[in-house]
């Protein structure tokens, strides 16, 4: 399979996106903030009918499985949809999979211009990423979600996510930057109507033909804020180089999927797709829980298809040194590169990561490891 979006951006000003809640519930303030953020980028936002729903018995679900599944299917199958955007994670996305007609979803995987539609989200949305990969064979974007705190609190997340939505992917490096070269608020597209973004700043109109038109109209202080995000902490645990198709996501969700239709054939995955690089991250898990989850993946053969393993953030888990030692216990002798602290996942400033695309990983014994999307 060829990687999409290598020389054309997934979205452009004026595109229609569908905002849904396939997992946990949200509050009205977060919903309105998410809508305002997307509209500030010049996108037309259609909100799922059941985004405000609540499950009658299970408090951690945004509506019943049928309500959430209906919003997901209708969003994806809408011929005007360019992207389906998950409002937040939580729990419940995996509950939707068995009732989805993936033949129908596959028939609606392309936009009118022939390009694939895009699914975005992270955390619990890992279940959907895996299903889209297995059933639809389309690339997706594992990224912070517009209804969550990073879009409200982070200086870099909104611009970084926008970069993956409004810029081509080919050649783009993954993870935190090595030096202060973060995407800034000035690089965001402005709404087609000329409206200001949700934080009150004004953005120049996005224009591929006139890069100079992207120059900022923000204050100097706002630009400094946007540029003051974290720098790369990535380091090599096992050196080497690998090329492959990016997969994985949240460790708990990947482990929960072992034995499911989406992951039943993990030992044949490398024959199906060729080389692969697998990503893992998690949040709020004790070390013994991480050990159990990793053991489940090892016994289920999930790592058999891996040509490299890249670790993201382990927010509110054990100390990072303990997490790395645990992974080395299982993978240190596997003969594949292993890289730690690439940042994606639940880090407050988490970078975005496309899944289902071809990438290259360089993990030197000395110096910073790097991973980037292969060019056209």
C-alpha positions as a printed NumPy array, in Angstrom:
array([[  0.   ,   0.   ,   0.   ],
       [  1.154,   3.498,  -0.8  ],
       [  1.206,   6.082,   1.969],
       [ -1.327,   8.899,   1.475],
       [ -0.845,  12.64 ,   1.906],
       [  2.826,  12.607,   0.925],
       [  2.577,  15.671,  -1.295],
       [ -0.955,  16.89 ,  -0.598],
       [ -2.454,  17.831,   2.763],
       [ -5.277,  15.739,   4.256],
       [ -7.48 ,  18.825,   4.696],
       [ -7.887,  22.305,   3.308],
       [ -9.923,  25.313,   4.341],
       [-13.591,  24.744,   3.559],
       [-13.554,  20.955,   4.08 ],
       [-16.312,  19.328,   6.121],
       [-15.361,  17.326,   9.204],
       [-17.634,  15.276,  11.447],
       [-17.146,  15.574,  15.214],
       [-18.218,  12.484,  17.181],
       [-17.909,  10.985,  20.675],
       [-17.267,   7.235,  20.199],
       [-16.004,   6.723,  23.752],
       [-16.557,   8.8  ,  26.883],
       [-18.963,  11.685,  27.488],
       [-18.049,  15.343,  27.302],
       [-19.339,  18.581,  28.783],
       [-20.835,  21.483,  26.862],
       [-17.859,  23.777,  27.445],
       [-15.428,  21.241,  25.96 ],
       [-17.742,  20.591,  23.022],
       [-18.127,  24.263,  22.176],
       [-14.395,  24.837,  22.541],
       [-13.719,  21.939,  20.158],
       [-16.172,  23.274,  17.585],
       [-14.646,  26.752,  17.835],
       [-11.144,  25.35 ,  17.37 ],
       [-12.073,  23.436,  14.215],
       [-14.023,  26.345,  12.789],
       [-11.098,  28.682,  13.474],
       [ -9.113,  26.542,  11.029],
       [-11.698,  27.201,   8.341],
       [-13.366,  23.79 ,   8.57 ],
       [-17.097,  23.168,   8.346],
       [-18.066,  21.19 ,  11.438],
       [-20.982,  18.749,  11.575],
       [-21.621,  17.478,  15.104],
       [-22.875,  13.933,  15.606],
       [-26.509,  13.674,  16.67 ],
       [-25.571,  11.806,  19.855],
       [-22.462,  13.703,  20.976],
       [-24.344,  15.059,  24.001],
       [-25.958,  11.711,  24.844],
       [-25.325,   9.778,  28.047],
       [-25.633,   6.042,  28.536],
       [-28.632,   5.383,  30.803],
       [-26.667,   3.031,  33.082],
       [-22.948,   3.269,  32.32 ],
       [-21.682,   6.725,  33.301],
       [-18.358,   6.479,  31.46 ],
       [-20.012,   6.093,  28.025],
       [-21.227,   8.917,  25.773],
       [-24.578,   7.374,  24.907],
       [-25.472,   3.77 ,  24.161],
       [-23.347,   1.636,  21.892],
       [-25.975,   1.989,  19.168],
       [-26.012,   5.788,  19.448],
       [-22.24 ,   6.089,  19.319],
       [-21.95 ,   3.521,  16.532],
       [-24.614,   5.293,  14.477],
       [-22.759,   8.606,  14.742],
       [-19.504,   6.935,  13.702],
       [-20.972,   5.125,  10.692],
       [-23.014,   8.099,   9.502],
       [-19.993,  10.381,   9.82 ],
       [-17.725,   8.082,   7.813],
       [-20.32 ,   7.327,   5.143],
       [-21.314,  10.97 ,   4.593],
       [-20.1  ,  11.751,   1.046],
       [-19.239,  15.303,   2.12 ],
       [-16.987,  14.164,   4.976],
       [-13.249,  14.737,   4.642],
       [-12.341,  13.643,   8.178],
       [-13.994,  12.059,  11.203],
       [-12.649,  13.617,  14.393],
       [-13.025,  12.007,  17.809],
       [-13.907,  14.572,  20.449],
       [-12.222,  12.667,  23.278],
       [-11.222,   9.187,  24.416],
       [-12.05 ,   7.431,  27.672],
       [-13.592,   4.017,  27.207],
       [-16.035,   2.346,  24.845],
       [-14.731,   2.554,  21.261],
       [-13.994,  -1.173,  21.091],
       [-17.62 ,  -1.909,  22.019],
       [-18.686,  -0.454,  18.652],
       [-16.67 ,  -2.685,  16.34 ],
       [-18.73 ,  -5.874,  16.159],
       [-21.828,  -4.018,  14.954],
       [-20.13 ,  -2.132,  12.098],
       [-20.664,  -3.175,   8.481],
       [-17.096,  -2.753,   7.265],
       [-18.041,  -3.547,   3.694],
       [-20.223,  -0.457,   3.821],
       [-17.452,   1.559,   5.471],
       [-14.968,   0.41 ,   2.841],
       [-17.316,   1.548,   0.088],
       [-17.262,   5.065,   1.581],
       [-13.546,   5.279,   2.4  ],
       [-12.793,   7.757,  -0.378],
       [-13.804,  11.36 ,  -0.848],
       [-15.223,  12.703,  -4.06 ],
       [-11.701,  13.627,  -5.225],
       [-10.505,  10.036,  -4.747],
       [ -8.365,  10.658,  -1.677],
       [ -8.957,   8.616,   1.493],
       [-10.965,  10.081,   4.331],
       [ -9.126,  10.589,   7.605],
       [ -9.887,   9.348,  11.133],
       [ -8.239,  11.2  ,  14.023],
       [ -7.944,  10.583,  17.763],
       [ -5.818,   8.717,  20.302],
       [ -6.001,   6.759,  23.564],
       [ -9.234,   4.696,  23.457],
       [ -9.552,   5.544,  19.748],
       [ -6.706,   3.035,  19.255],
       [ -9.483,   0.434,  18.832],
       [-10.799,   2.349,  15.813],
       [ -7.308,   2.874,  14.391],
       [ -6.746,  -0.886,  14.485],
       [-10.119,  -1.589,  12.882],
       [ -9.591,   0.998,  10.133],
       [ -6.168,  -0.504,   9.461],
       [ -7.417,  -4.097,   9.315],
       [-10.764,  -3.656,   7.56 ],
       [-10.282,  -0.519,   5.454],
       [ -6.503,  -0.364,   4.912],
       [ -6.45 ,   3.428,   5.283],
       [ -4.01 ,   5.633,   7.154],
       [ -5.209,   7.395,  10.304],
       [ -3.842,  10.106,  12.614],
       [ -3.058,   9.266,  16.257],
       [ -3.215,  12.745,  17.788],
       [ -4.461,  14.79 ,  20.757],
       [ -8.221,  15.309,  20.674],
       [ -9.931,  18.683,  20.414],
       [-12.194,  18.097,  23.405],
       [ -9.349,  17.311,  25.798],
       [ -7.128,  19.461,  28.032],
       [ -4.069,  19.616,  25.719],
       [ -6.064,  21.727,  23.271],
       [ -6.899,  24.086,  26.115],
       [ -3.62 ,  24.088,  28.047],
       [ -0.78 ,  23.274,  25.662],
       [  1.123,  26.009,  23.843],
       [  2.068,  23.674,  21.001],
       [ -0.605,  20.982,  20.542],
       [ -3.171,  22.947,  18.466],
       [ -0.57 ,  24.134,  15.968],
       [  1.139,  20.737,  15.844],
       [ -2.131,  18.903,  15.113],
       [ -3.04 ,  21.525,  12.508],
       [  0.305,  20.893,  10.843],
       [ -0.619,  17.259,  10.267],
       [ -4.069,  18.209,   9.007],
       [ -3.123,  21.086,   6.696],
       [  0.359,  20.12 ,   5.485],
       [  1.632,  17.129,   3.446],
       [  3.146,  14.269,   5.427],
       [  6.004,  13.21 ,   3.172],
       [  9.403,  13.642,   4.823],
       [  7.961,  14.984,   8.065],
       [  9.822,  14.046,  11.261],
       [  7.9  ,  12.494,  14.159],
       [  8.163,  13.303,  17.84 ],
       [  9.286,  16.434,  19.636],
       [ 11.762,  18.644,  17.729],
       [ 15.47 ,  18.545,  18.531],
       [ 15.616,  22.304,  18.895],
       [ 13.225,  25.21 ,  19.202],
       [ 11.421,  24.77 ,  15.897],
       [  7.913,  24.085,  17.137],
       [  4.902,  24.877,  14.974],
       [  3.545,  28.243,  16.055],
       [  0.113,  29.74 ,  16.182],
       [  1.105,  31.871,  13.215],
       [  1.247,  28.77 ,  10.993],
       [ -2.397,  27.88 ,  11.555],
       [ -4.957,  28.455,   8.84 ],
       [ -7.52 ,  31.139,   9.483],
       [-11.218,  30.473,   9.055],
       [-12.437,  31.166,   5.543],
       [-14.775,  33.761,   6.993],
       [-11.8  ,  35.609,   8.482],
       [-12.972,  34.878,  12.028],
       [-10.421,  34.82 ,  14.798],
       [ -9.321,  31.56 ,  16.372],
       [-10.793,  30.338,  19.613],
       [ -8.156,  32.014,  21.779],
       [ -8.871,  35.44 ,  20.328],
       [ -5.77 ,  35.659,  18.125],
       [ -5.996,  36.26 ,  14.413],
       [ -4.402,  33.929,  11.89 ],
       [ -3.388,  34.651,   8.329],
       [ -5.278,  32.708,   5.671],
       [ -3.698,  29.382,   4.716],
       [ -2.348,  29.495,   1.19 ],
       [ -0.203,  26.839,  -0.488],
       [  0.431,  29.248,  -3.385],
       [  1.684,  32.085,  -1.211],
       [  3.781,  30.825,   1.717],
       [  4.511,  34.405,   2.634],
       [  0.814,  34.897,   3.301],
       [  1.125,  32.592,   6.304],
       [  3.039,  35.227,   8.238],
       [  1.73 ,  35.985,  11.669],
       [ -0.625,  38.68 ,  12.841],
       [ -0.22 ,  37.378,  16.42 ],
       [  1.522,  39.297,  19.17 ],
       [  5.168,  38.606,  19.877],
       [  4.265,  37.151,  23.252],
       [  1.858,  34.665,  21.7  ],
       [  4.502,  33.526,  19.249],
       [  7.022,  33.025,  22.063],
       [  4.467,  30.964,  23.965],
       [  3.856,  28.756,  20.942],
       [  7.587,  28.232,  20.436],
       [  8.396,  27.333,  24.038],
       [  7.198,  23.73 ,  23.961],
       [  9.221,  20.66 ,  24.944],
       [ 12.275,  19.46 ,  23.061],
       [ 13.061,  15.879,  22.146],
       [ 13.847,  13.478,  24.99 ],
       [ 14.059,  10.488,  22.644],
       [ 16.865,   8.017,  23.291],
       [ 17.956,   4.677,  21.955],
       [ 17.54 ,   1.568,  24.088],
       [ 18.582,  -0.881,  21.352],
       [ 20.409,   0.673,  18.366],
       [ 19.658,  -0.053,  14.738],
       [ 17.8  ,   1.173,  11.682],
       [ 14.41 ,   0.077,  10.369],
       [ 11.933,   0.885,   7.671],
       [  8.328,  -0.167,   7.932],
       [  4.683,   0.615,   8.219],
       [  3.691,   2.381,  11.437],
       [  1.186,   0.664,  13.741],
       [  0.164,   0.318,  17.371],
       [ -1.133,   2.911,  19.815],
       [ -2.292,   2.655,  23.413],
       [ -0.873,  -0.453,  25.114],
       [ -4.045,  -1.274,  27.064],
       [ -6.192,  -1.146,  23.923],
       [ -3.747,  -3.122,  21.806],
       [ -3.585,  -5.821,  24.484],
       [ -7.383,  -5.859,  24.803],
       [ -7.587,  -6.467,  21.045],
       [ -5.457,  -9.617,  21.045],
       [ -7.668, -12.447,  19.736],
       [-10.146, -10.038,  18.118],
       [-10.774, -10.107,  14.344],
       [ -8.556,  -7.042,  13.988],
       [ -5.555,  -8.699,  15.691],
       [ -6.321, -12.406,  15.284],
       [ -3.728, -12.764,  12.53 ],
       [ -0.865, -10.795,  14.062],
       [  1.639, -13.485,  13.123],
       [  0.681, -13.039,   9.465],
       [  0.714,  -9.229,   9.588],
       [  4.269,  -8.945,   8.333],
       [  3.439, -11.13 ,   5.332],
       [  0.399,  -8.966,   4.617],
       [  1.994,  -5.542,   4.957],
       [  5.738,  -6.111,   4.938],
       [  8.049,  -4.622,   7.588],
       [  6.419,  -2.729,  10.452],
       [  7.382,  -0.377,  13.248],
       [  5.143,  -0.625,  16.3  ],
       [  4.301,   2.196,  18.717],
       [  3.15 ,   1.888,  22.323],
       [  2.147,   4.326,  25.082],
       [ -0.161,   4.338,  28.091],
       [ -1.469,   6.343,  31.035],
       [ -2.327,   5.625,  34.679],
       [ -0.932,   2.078,  34.824],
       [  1.179,   0.551,  37.609],
       [  4.323,  -1.305,  36.592],
       [  2.817,  -4.734,  37.309],
       [ -0.118,  -3.87 ,  35.044],
       [  2.254,  -2.836,  32.263],
       [  4.065,  -6.144,  32.798],
       [  0.829,  -8.113,  32.387],
       [ -0.146,  -6.168,  29.269],
       [  3.272,  -6.641,  27.684],
       [  3.228, -10.354,  28.505],
       [ -0.157, -10.619,  26.802],
       [  1.272,  -9.05 ,  23.636],
       [  4.322, -11.311,  23.714],
       [  2.272, -14.475,  24.184],
       [ -0.198, -13.321,  21.53 ],
       [  2.622, -12.902,  19.02 ],
       [  2.02 ,  -9.185,  18.478],
       [  5.724,  -8.37 ,  18.408],
       [  6.41 , -11.102,  15.835],
       [  5.613,  -8.592,  13.09 ],
       [  7.803,  -5.839,  14.567],
       [ 10.983,  -4.634,  12.872],
       [ 11.318,  -1.95 ,  15.572],
       [  9.439,  -0.756,  18.669],
       [  9.023,   2.919,  19.562],
       [  7.783,   3.991,  22.997],
       [  5.829,   7.18 ,  23.619],
       [  4.74 ,   8.732,  26.906],
       [  3.892,   6.851,  30.103],
       [  1.969,   9.603,  31.857],
       [  1.177,   8.811,  35.52 ],
       [  2.615,   5.307,  35.156],
       [  5.787,   4.007,  36.774],
       [  9.056,   5.9  ,  36.526],
       [ 10.324,   5.976,  32.955],
       [ 13.502,   4.09 ,  33.922],
       [ 11.364,   1.25 ,  35.294],
       [  9.194,   1.211,  32.164],
       [ 12.283,   1.036,  29.961],
       [ 13.772,  -1.797,  32.029],
       [ 10.512,  -3.708,  31.687],
       [ 10.496,  -3.368,  27.906],
       [ 14.134,  -4.369,  27.765],
       [ 13.306,  -7.536,  29.725],
       [ 10.927,  -8.536,  26.944],
       [ 12.537,  -6.985,  23.858],
       [ 16.187,  -6.367,  24.684],
       [ 17.265,  -9.612,  22.991],
       [ 14.733,  -9.531,  20.163],
       [ 17.277,  -8.194,  17.687],
       [ 15.256,  -5.12 ,  16.712],
       [ 15.766,  -1.398,  17.457],
       [ 13.931,  -0.057,  20.501],
       [ 13.51 ,   3.677,  21.098],
       [ 12.039,   5.423,  24.153],
       [ 10.414,   8.777,  24.975],
       [  9.14 ,   9.818,  21.545],
       [  6.373,  11.7  ,  23.379],
       [  3.195,  10.63 ,  21.58 ],
       [  0.243,   9.525,  23.703],
       [ -0.859,  11.258,  26.915],
       [  1.992,  13.727,  27.347],
       [  0.414,  17.176,  27.936],
       [  2.209,  18.385,  24.777],
       [  1.981,  15.097,  22.876],
       [  2.999,  15.202,  19.209],
       [  0.815,  13.59 ,  16.55 ],
       [  1.706,  10.34 ,  14.817],
       [  0.236,   9.002,  11.56 ],
       [ -0.53 ,   5.277,  11.497],
       [ -0.548,   3.066,   8.431],
       [  2.207,   5.009,   6.649],
       [  5.757,   4.031,   5.687],
       [  8.447,   5.486,   7.947],
       [ 12.167,   5.243,   8.573],
       [ 13.68 ,   4.938,  12.052],
       [ 17.315,   5.702,  12.82 ],
       [ 18.337,   4.671,  16.336],
       [ 22.079,   5.337,  16.779],
       [ 23.981,   3.948,  19.732],
       [ 25.081,   7.522,  20.444],
       [ 22.955,  10.578,  19.743],
       [ 19.258,  11.245,  19.279],
       [ 17.086,   8.722,  17.426],
       [ 14.944,  10.079,  14.573],
       [ 11.876,   8.805,  12.759],
       [ 10.215,  10.358,   9.698],
       [  7.541,   9.657,   7.107],
       [  9.104,   8.385,   3.908],
       [  8.725,  10.74 ,   0.954],
       [  6.856,  10.161,  -2.29 ]])
